[in-house]
Amino acid sequence: MARGITTAMLVCAAVVVVLLLLLLLPPTMAAGGGVGGGKGFDYRKALQSGLLYFEAQRSGHLPYNQRVRWRGHSGLADGLQQGVDLVGGYYDAGDNVKFGLPMAFTVTMLSWSAIEFAAEIAAAGERRHVLEAIKWGIDYLVKAHTAADELWAEVGDGDTDHYCWQRPEDMTTSRQAYKVDRHNPGSDVAGETAAALAAASIVFRRSNPHYSHLLLHHAEQLFDFGDKYRGKYDSSIGEVWSYYASASGYGDEMLWAALWLHRATGRRGYLDYAVAMADEFGGTGWAITEFSWDVKYAGLQILAAKVLMDGKYPEQHRATLEQYRSKAEHYLCACLGKNAAAGDNVNRTAGGLLFVRQWNNMQYVTNAAFLLTVYSRYLRDQHSDSGELVVRCSGGTTASAGELAAQARAQAEYVLGANPAGVSYMVGYGRRFPRRVHHRGASIVSHRADGRFIGCVQGYDDWFRRGGANPNVVVGAIVGGPDHRDRFVDRRDNYMQTEACTYNTAPMVGVFAHLHSESDDRHCRK
Ligand SMILES: *[C@@H]1O[C@H](CO)[C@@H](O)[C@H](O)[C@H]1NC(C)=O
């Protein structure tokens, strides 16, 4: 008892000291730091910018309402050699290859954003642009699925592409296309594509029911194909090996696909699959601290936890779903540094950034921010008589919905400029952002401004090696970001830090929409 009183008194004293310190700090620091000394963050602008980025990454014949005007038509003969139409889709990053696995993951995350934050996106006036961004990717994935057991998984070739530095509009590199089929299986790329199509079918269910059905049909076929002819796609398509090898195998993608198909169709069979295969595919075994285009365990564990929360499952599935939830909680706790063993937590930089690895670390940050935001919402949506639901971390601690949301917000603020380097890692946002993004199209004069052909090596000589800022600002791109000591070097050849990828920005569509709605709420209450 006496000890309790002492602790309470100490806490009170500490609170008073903190309050005094806050009063003494300059206002911008007390507000958590804004970009360029400003107070808040303009999440609506961040959302709008993020959606523009997907237009900059478009391959194919650009539509009349294309807003990013420094881009032109490109890849118009993709698939021609193989006798299939593979025009369209997205370039994954700063090169001109179309990689099916990360493209599909990008579309899955855009669709998850659109499903979970539909009202917030609509309130920000961005619904049409989100649907367009999803449709641009999905239309391509539908084209690439040319037969029940045939999926084109790559167009272009990383080696020849990287040998050149050319605008997509000038490409002279190989546009060879590569597929998976019965004899050359690829359950990971088939599973991820099925997940993207299933998630997108939910997005378009009301506005375009016919399209939604079509997507579901493709998703179900691809799931069956992936399940029936099992194998890793990088064994079938050697060309992806150095770029997008599937290190985690296909178990995560197949479970992810099953859970998305369950959500899209409500059909019991898909949930049965996710439960029956949980152990063999590592769904309830892997406790992992990263979520990415390759490693989807945390995402699918959260989808399974949501099924549990919604309570619509046969009783015999409960134990497995609880195991899934426990692994989901491990990931969430890792992002908060709340697991008991240090090795079970995600490292953080001194500036507070979640840090998984040096090359394109930002992808882990933005995807974590998304999962934290979504899960905090799931917890809040639960009406429980036994009080607020919490996440249980190893070692007996817990984390609240508020803590998850606060960590997501902190990561988003870091991305937008509240960091030791004072740099916004979203291009075009704030006053200081990367000017030398490792991006072929952005770093070369726009085709529209100067249509003269620029050759393979000429691009390196005339544009890549220039010291100056890129002539085109690839607005909304989120680059690889700083190192483990919050340091960032804005050089075009520093691709680990200055290259941006579609799957860095995709999850932030949901996060920014959510944060914008929260800032709106605050204004209303005043
Ligand atoms: C954290 O960083 C240390 C030192 O670089 C490393 O050994 C460890 O594996 C990292 N932990 C995680 C969970 O990534």
The ligand as a MOL file (V3000), in Angstrom:
LIG
                    3D

  0  0  0     0  0            999 V3000
M  V30 BEGIN CTAB
M  V30 COUNTS 14 14 0 0 0
M  V30 BEGIN ATOM
M  V30 1 C 18.1100 -5.2710 -34.7330 0
M  V30 2 O 19.3980 -4.8110 -35.0300 0
M  V30 3 C 20.4270 -5.6800 -34.6480 0
M  V30 4 C 21.7460 -4.9890 -34.9140 0
M  V30 5 O 21.8260 -4.5420 -36.2310 0
M  V30 6 C 20.2910 -6.9910 -35.3860 0
M  V30 7 O 21.2960 -7.8900 -35.0110 0
M  V30 8 C 18.9250 -7.5900 -35.1030 0
M  V30 9 O 18.7330 -8.7520 -35.8650 0
M  V30 10 C 17.8270 -6.5940 -35.4140 0
M  V30 11 N 16.5630 -7.1380 -34.9720 0
M  V30 12 C 15.5290 -7.3340 -35.7860 0
M  V30 13 C 14.3110 -7.9160 -35.1790 0
M  V30 14 O 15.5370 -7.0650 -36.9690 0
M  V30 END ATOM
M  V30 BEGIN BOND
M  V30 1 1 1 2
M  V30 2 1 1 10
M  V30 3 1 2 3
M  V30 4 1 3 4
M  V30 5 1 3 6
M  V30 6 1 4 5
M  V30 7 1 6 7
M  V30 8 1 6 8
M  V30 9 1 8 9
M  V30 10 1 8 10
M  V30 11 1 10 11
M  V30 12 1 11 12
M  V30 13 1 12 13
M  V30 14 2 12 14
M  V30 END BOND
M  V30 END CTAB
M  END
